[in-house]
Amino acid sequence: LVFRKTARNFNPIMAAAARVTIAEVEELVEPGELGADEIHTPGIYVQRLIVGDHYDKWIEKRTTRPRA
């Protein structure tokens, strides 16, 4: 598993400590495609995988005042 940004804070530790880890992933890669330094949680800690088929990456912008 590879996490982005602040998800790297506690997710790898919790995945290693959990009894069951379920990972929802955007894409699966073949063994050896990622370098050892790129992997944040080794596959031995993941018991279930869910591969998503469509991810919309919505960006929310909060407006607190009218635009000038």
BATOR-530549 format. One record per atom (N, C-alpha, C, O, CB): residue in one letter; x, y, z; residue number from 0. Coordinates in nm, 4 decimals. Glycine has a CB too. Example, Ala and Ser with C-alpha at 12.3 -4.5 7.8 and 13.67 -1.06 7.14 Angstrom:
   rest         c1         c2         c3    nr
      A     1.3190    -0.5690     0.7800     0
      A     1.2300    -0.4500     0.7800     0
      A     1.3200    -0.3300     0.7800     0
      A     1.4236    -0.3319     0.8465     0
      A     1.1308    -0.4473     0.9046     0
      S     1.2850    -0.2250     0.7080     1
      S     1.3670    -0.1060     0.7140     1
      S     1.2900     0.0030     0.7870     1
      S     1.3409     0.1138     0.8039     1
      S     1.4084    -0.0598     0.5725     1
END
This chain:
   rest         c1         c2         c3    nr
      L     0.0836    -0.1180     0.0000     0
      L     0.0000     0.0000     0.0000     0
      L     0.0875     0.1235     0.0000     0
      L     0.1909     0.1292     0.0665     0
      L    -0.0948     0.0003     0.1203     0
      V     0.0437     0.2217    -0.0758     1
      V     0.1121     0.3503    -0.0804     1
      V     0.0104     0.4563    -0.0414     1
      V    -0.0969     0.4644    -0.1011     1
      V     0.1739     0.3788    -0.2225     1
      F     0.0433     0.5370     0.0578     2
      F    -0.0461     0.6423     0.1049     2
      F     0.0030     0.7771     0.0564     2
      F     0.1220     0.7949     0.0303     2
      F    -0.0566     0.6410     0.2583     2
      R    -0.0882     0.8718     0.0442     3
      R    -0.0528     1.0072     0.0033     3
      R    -0.0661     1.1023     0.1207     3
      R    -0.1555     1.0882     0.2041     3
      R    -0.1408     1.0537    -0.1135     3
      K     0.0223     1.1973     0.1259     4
      K     0.0187     1.3116     0.2166     4
      K    -0.0005     1.2713     0.3626     4
      K     0.0747     1.1876     0.4124     4
      K    -0.0914     1.4056     0.1755     4
      T    -0.0984     1.3278     0.4325     5
      T    -0.1122     1.3030     0.5758     5
      T    -0.1620     1.1631     0.6076     5
      T    -0.1569     1.1218     0.7234     5
      T    -0.2052     1.4036     0.6361     5
      A    -0.2095     1.0897     0.5098     6
      A    -0.2531     0.9522     0.5350     6
      A    -0.1360     0.8646     0.5790     6
      A    -0.1568     0.7557     0.6325     6
      A    -0.3188     0.8931     0.4095     6
      R    -0.0147     0.9107     0.5572     7
      R     0.1035     0.8349     0.5982     7
      R     0.1301     0.8439     0.7475     7
      R     0.2143     0.7699     0.7983     7
      R     0.2243     0.8834     0.5228     7
      N     0.0612     0.9320     0.8199     8
      N     0.0869     0.9504     0.9623     8
      N     0.0597     0.8239     1.0420     8
      N     0.1498     0.7713     1.1073     8
      N     0.0026     1.0637     1.0161     8
      F    -0.0648     0.7739     1.0375     9
      F    -0.1031     0.6617     1.1224     9
      F    -0.1516     0.5392     1.0461     9
      F    -0.1571     0.4306     1.1039     9
      F    -0.2090     0.7052     1.2162     9
      N    -0.1867     0.5524     0.9195    10
      N    -0.2416     0.4386     0.8466    10
      N    -0.1486     0.3179     0.8401    10
      N    -0.1955     0.2065     0.8634    10
      N    -0.2759     0.4808     0.7085    10
      P    -0.0192     0.3333     0.8098    11
      P     0.0672     0.2153     0.8074    11
      P     0.0778     0.1469     0.9435    11
      P     0.0825     0.0241     0.9511    11
      P     0.2052     0.2541     0.7596    11
      I     0.0815     0.2246     1.0490    12
      I     0.0919     0.1677     1.1840    12
      I    -0.0360     0.0926     1.2196    12
      I    -0.0304    -0.0171     1.2752    12
      I     0.1196     0.2788     1.2883    12
      M    -0.1509     0.1513     1.1877    13
      M    -0.2788     0.0871     1.2184    13
      M    -0.2985    -0.0390     1.1354    13
      M    -0.3529    -0.1375     1.1853    13
      M    -0.3944     0.1842     1.1941    13
      A    -0.2556    -0.0377     1.0103    14
      A    -0.2680    -0.1568     0.9260    14
      A    -0.1841    -0.2712     0.9823    14
      A    -0.2261    -0.3868     0.9782    14
      A    -0.2251    -0.1256     0.7812    14
      A    -0.0672    -0.2397     1.0342    15
      A     0.0187    -0.3430     1.0919    15
      A    -0.0369    -0.3949     1.2240    15
      A    -0.0175    -0.5118     1.2572    15
      A     0.1596    -0.2888     1.1126    15
      A    -0.1057    -0.3098     1.2996    16
      A    -0.1569    -0.3494     1.4307    16
      A    -0.2949    -0.4147     1.4239    16
      A    -0.3358    -0.4818     1.5187    16
      A    -0.1628    -0.2292     1.5211    16
      A    -0.3662    -0.3962     1.3147    17
      A    -0.5040    -0.4452     1.3050    17
      A    -0.5093    -0.5964     1.2871    17
      A    -0.4169    -0.6578     1.2335    17
      A    -0.5760    -0.3772     1.1894    17
      R    -0.6184    -0.6543     1.3326    18
      R    -0.6409    -0.7973     1.3136    18
      R    -0.6719    -0.8266     1.1665    18
      R    -0.6236    -0.9252     1.1107    18
      R    -0.7563    -0.8468     1.4042    18
      V    -0.7522    -0.7407     1.1046    19
      V    -0.7862    -0.7534     0.9625    19
      V    -0.7699    -0.6164     0.8975    19
      V    -0.8216    -0.5167     0.9477    19
      V    -0.9326    -0.8082     0.9429    19
      T    -0.6985    -0.6120     0.7869    20
      T    -0.6819    -0.4889     0.7109    20
      T    -0.7451    -0.5073     0.5740    20
      T    -0.7105    -0.5996     0.5003    20
      T    -0.5321    -0.4503     0.6982    20
      I    -0.8381    -0.4183     0.5406    21
      I    -0.9036    -0.4190     0.4101    21
      I    -0.8569    -0.2945     0.3368    21
      I    -0.8721    -0.1831     0.3870    21
      I    -1.0611    -0.4232     0.4229    21
      A    -0.8005    -0.3125     0.2194    22
      A    -0.7481    -0.1999     0.1424    22
      A    -0.8329    -0.1783     0.0183    22
      A    -0.8511    -0.2696    -0.0622    22
      A    -0.6007    -0.2236     0.1036    22
      E    -0.8849    -0.0563     0.0032    23
      E    -0.9534    -0.0185    -0.1203    23
      E    -0.8514     0.0554    -0.2055    23
      E    -0.8009     0.1604    -0.1658    23
      E    -1.0820     0.0704    -0.0924    23
      V    -0.8216     0.0011    -0.3214    24
      V    -0.7142     0.0551    -0.4040    24
      V    -0.7673     0.1047    -0.5377    24
      V    -0.8683     0.0562    -0.5888    24
      V    -0.6062    -0.0502    -0.4262    24
      E    -0.6968     0.2019    -0.5925    25
      E    -0.7311     0.2528    -0.7249    25
      E    -0.6731     0.1640    -0.8335    25
      E    -0.7335     0.1477    -0.9396    25
      E    -0.6813     0.3962    -0.7419    25
      E    -0.5558     0.1064    -0.8077    26
      E    -0.4888     0.0290    -0.9111    26
      E    -0.3985    -0.0750    -0.8458    26
      E    -0.3345    -0.0477    -0.7442    26
      E    -0.4073     0.1213    -1.0053    26
      L    -0.3937    -0.1939    -0.9044    27
      L    -0.3027    -0.2993    -0.8605    27
      L    -0.1813    -0.3001    -0.9523    27
      L    -0.1940    -0.2837    -1.0736    27
      L    -0.3731    -0.4385    -0.8601    27
      V    -0.0647    -0.3192    -0.8941    28
      V     0.0573    -0.3288    -0.9744    28
      V     0.1194    -0.4657    -0.9513    28
      V     0.0956    -0.5293    -0.8486    28
      V     0.1584    -0.2148    -0.9386    28
      E     0.1978    -0.5098    -1.0459    29
      E     0.2640    -0.6395    -1.0361    29
      E     0.3789    -0.6320    -0.9352    29
      E     0.4366    -0.5252    -0.9146    29
      E     0.3162    -0.6849    -1.1749    29
      P     0.4118    -0.7448    -0.8726    30
      P     0.5267    -0.7461    -0.7813    30
      P     0.6532    -0.7012    -0.8544    30
      P     0.6812    -0.7446    -0.9661    30
      P     0.5469    -0.8874    -0.7209    30
      G     0.7276    -0.6145    -0.7894    31
      G     0.8513    -0.5640    -0.8464    31
      G     0.8373    -0.4315    -0.9198    31
      G     0.9380    -0.3695    -0.9540    31
      G     0.9067    -0.6644    -0.9388    31
      E     0.7136    -0.3866    -0.9449    32
      E     0.6942    -0.2590    -1.0148    32
      E     0.7262    -0.1395    -0.9259    32
      E     0.7639    -0.0337    -0.9763    32
      E     0.5510    -0.2481    -1.0651    32
      L     0.7120    -0.1545    -0.7957    33
      L     0.7431    -0.0465    -0.7021    33
      L     0.8729    -0.0784    -0.6300    33
      L     0.9025    -0.1941    -0.5999    33
      L     0.6278    -0.0257    -0.6004    33
      G     0.9494     0.0255    -0.6030    34
      G     1.0711     0.0068    -0.5261    34
      G     1.0389    -0.0133    -0.3785    34
      G     0.9304     0.0233    -0.3332    34
      G     1.1648     0.1262    -0.5445    34
      A     1.1307    -0.0700    -0.3046    35
      A     1.1080    -0.0984    -0.1627    35
      A     1.0823     0.0289    -0.0821    35
      A     1.0072     0.0257     0.0154    35
      A     1.2275    -0.1727    -0.1047    35
      D     1.1428     0.1395    -0.1208    36
      D     1.1232     0.2656    -0.0488    36
      D     0.9894     0.3307    -0.0793    36
      D     0.9478     0.4218    -0.0077    36
      D     1.2343     0.3617    -0.0823    36
      E     0.9213     0.2862    -0.1836    37
      E     0.7924     0.3440    -0.2217    37
      E     0.6753     0.2792    -0.1490    37
      E     0.5655     0.3349    -0.1488    37
      E     0.7725     0.3313    -0.3707    37
      I     0.6955     0.1638    -0.0878    38
      I     0.5872     0.0891    -0.0239    38
      I     0.5776     0.1297     0.1221    38
      I     0.6749     0.1187     0.1966    38
      I     0.6096    -0.0639    -0.0368    38
      H     0.4598     0.1769     0.1635    39
      H     0.4408     0.2225     0.3008    39
      H     0.3888     0.1126     0.3917    39
      H     0.4222     0.1105     0.5102    39
      H     0.3461     0.3394     0.3037    39
      T     0.3079     0.0214     0.3398    40
      T     0.2574    -0.0923     0.4168    40
      T     0.2782    -0.2190     0.3350    40
      T     0.2188    -0.2328     0.2280    40
      T     0.1063    -0.0736     0.4537    40
      P     0.3605    -0.3114     0.3820    41
      P     0.3827    -0.4354     0.3077    41
      P     0.2545    -0.5175     0.2946    41
      P     0.1669    -0.5112     0.3808    41
      P     0.4909    -0.5186     0.3758    41
      G     0.2447    -0.5932     0.1879    42
      G     0.1262    -0.6736     0.1591    42
      G     0.0960    -0.7792     0.2632    42
      G    -0.0174    -0.8264     0.2708    42
      G     0.1417    -0.7391     0.0277    42
      I     0.1935    -0.8177     0.3435    43
      I     0.1692    -0.9192     0.4461    43
      I     0.0684    -0.8710     0.5502    43
      I     0.0057    -0.9524     0.6180    43
      I     0.3002    -0.9575     0.5146    43
      Y     0.0524    -0.7387     0.5633    44
      Y    -0.0429    -0.6829     0.6593    44
      Y    -0.1827    -0.6632     0.6011    44
      Y    -0.2734    -0.6217     0.6733    44
      Y     0.0085    -0.5515     0.7108    44
      V    -0.2021    -0.6917     0.4731    45
      V    -0.3320    -0.6711     0.4074    45
      V    -0.3974    -0.8066     0.3835    45
      V    -0.3409    -0.8926     0.3159    45
      V    -0.3156    -0.5932     0.2726    45
      Q    -0.5184    -0.8253     0.4398    46
      Q    -0.5892    -0.9514     0.4231    46
      Q    -0.6933    -0.9480     0.3110    46
      Q    -0.7248    -1.0523     0.2536    46
      Q    -0.6558    -0.9888     0.5521    46
      R    -0.7467    -0.8313     0.2793    47
      R    -0.8511    -0.8194     0.1767    47
      R    -0.8207    -0.6994     0.0874    47
      R    -0.7700    -0.5972     0.1336    47
      R    -0.9924    -0.8050     0.2419    47
      L    -0.8527    -0.7137    -0.0417    48
      L    -0.8367    -0.6050    -0.1375    48
      L    -0.9685    -0.5775    -0.2073    48
      L    -1.0405    -0.6700    -0.2447    48
      L    -0.7274    -0.6381    -0.2402    48
      I    -0.9992    -0.4518    -0.2243    49
      I    -1.1141    -0.4090    -0.3029    49
      I    -1.0581    -0.3155    -0.4092    49
      I    -1.0005    -0.2114    -0.3777    49
      I    -1.2258    -0.3384    -0.2135    49
      V    -1.0756    -0.3538    -0.5354    50
      V    -1.0254    -0.2716    -0.6448    50
      V    -1.1411    -0.1885    -0.6978    50
      V    -1.2396    -0.2427    -0.7480    50
      V    -0.9620    -0.3591    -0.7581    50
      G    -1.1289    -0.0562    -0.6864    51
      G    -1.2330     0.0332    -0.7356    51
      G    -1.2281     0.0417    -0.8872    51
      G    -1.1218     0.0281    -0.9477    51
      G    -1.2183     0.1728    -0.6737    51
      D    -1.3439     0.0642    -0.9480    52
      D    -1.3468     0.0728    -1.0934    52
      D    -1.3614     0.2161    -1.1433    52
      D    -1.3288     0.2451    -1.2584    52
      D    -1.4595    -0.0113    -1.1474    52
      H    -1.4098     0.3055    -1.0584    53
      H    -1.4273     0.4435    -1.1025    53
      H    -1.4122     0.5357    -0.9819    53
      H    -1.4887     0.5271    -0.8858    53
      H    -1.5661     0.4636    -1.1711    53
      Y    -1.3147     0.6221    -0.9880    54
      Y    -1.2915     0.7165    -0.8791    54
      Y    -1.3065     0.8587    -0.9305    54
      Y    -1.2346     0.9004    -1.0213    54
      Y    -1.1518     0.6958    -0.8168    54
      D    -1.3990     0.9321    -0.8730    55
      D    -1.4117     1.0745    -0.9009    55
      D    -1.3359     1.1483    -0.7918    55
      D    -1.3634     1.1295    -0.6733    55
      D    -1.5623     1.1198    -0.9074    55
      K    -1.2428     1.2302    -0.8301    56
      K    -1.1652     1.3062    -0.7324    56
      K    -1.2222     1.4468    -0.7253    56
      K    -1.1809     1.5368    -0.7984    56
      K    -1.0134     1.3091    -0.7697    56
      W    -1.3174     1.4631    -0.6360    57
      W    -1.3824     1.5919    -0.6198    57
      W    -1.2945     1.6835    -0.5375    57
      W    -1.2353     1.6418    -0.4379    57
      W    -1.5200     1.5759    -0.5544    57
      I    -1.2865     1.8065    -0.5788    58
      I    -1.2128     1.9078    -0.5038    58
      I    -1.3148     2.0085    -0.4541    58
      I    -1.3809     2.0763    -0.5328    58
      I    -1.1011     1.9767    -0.5915    58
      E    -1.3267     2.0173    -0.3229    59
      E    -1.4225     2.1104    -0.2649    59
      E    -1.3542     2.2427    -0.2360    59
      E    -1.2412     2.2469    -0.1871    59
      E    -1.4849     2.0525    -0.1367    59
      K    -1.4240     2.3499    -0.2667    60
      K    -1.3730     2.4834    -0.2356    60
      K    -1.4782     2.5541    -0.1525    60
      K    -1.5874     2.5840    -0.2008    60
      K    -1.3391     2.5648    -0.3658    60
      R    -1.4453     2.5801    -0.0295    61
      R    -1.5382     2.6467     0.0610    61
      R    -1.5342     2.7971     0.0357    61
      R    -1.4272     2.8578     0.0310    61
      R    -1.5040     2.6149     0.2090    61
      T    -1.6503     2.8548     0.0197    62
      T    -1.6611     2.9988    -0.0013    62
      T    -1.7204     3.0609     0.1236    62
      T    -1.8317     3.0273     0.1642    62
      T    -1.7477     3.0319    -0.1265    62
      T    -1.6462     3.1509     0.1838    63
      T    -1.6948     3.2160     0.3051    63
      T    -1.7310     3.3618     0.2816    63
      T    -1.7923     3.4253     0.3674    63
      T    -1.5909     3.2065     0.4143    63
      R    -1.6937     3.4151     0.1661    64
      R    -1.7296     3.5531     0.1327    64
      R    -1.7488     3.5618    -0.0187    64
      R    -1.6971     3.4784    -0.0931    64
      R    -1.6197     3.6547     0.1820    64
      P    -1.8216     3.6608    -0.0632    65
      P    -1.8415     3.6755    -0.2078    65
      P    -1.7099     3.7067    -0.2787    65
      P    -1.6219     3.7729    -0.2236    65
      P    -1.9441     3.7862    -0.2368    65
      R    -1.6988     3.6586    -0.3994    66
      R    -1.5786     3.6884    -0.4778    66
      R    -1.5772     3.8346    -0.5191    66
      R    -1.6818     3.8935    -0.5466    66
      R    -1.5707     3.5979    -0.6022    66
      A    -1.4590     3.8921    -0.5231    67
      A    -1.4456     4.0345    -0.5590    67
      A    -1.4487     4.0546    -0.7087    67
      A    -1.4388     4.1678    -0.7560    67
      A    -1.3163     4.0921    -0.5025    67
END
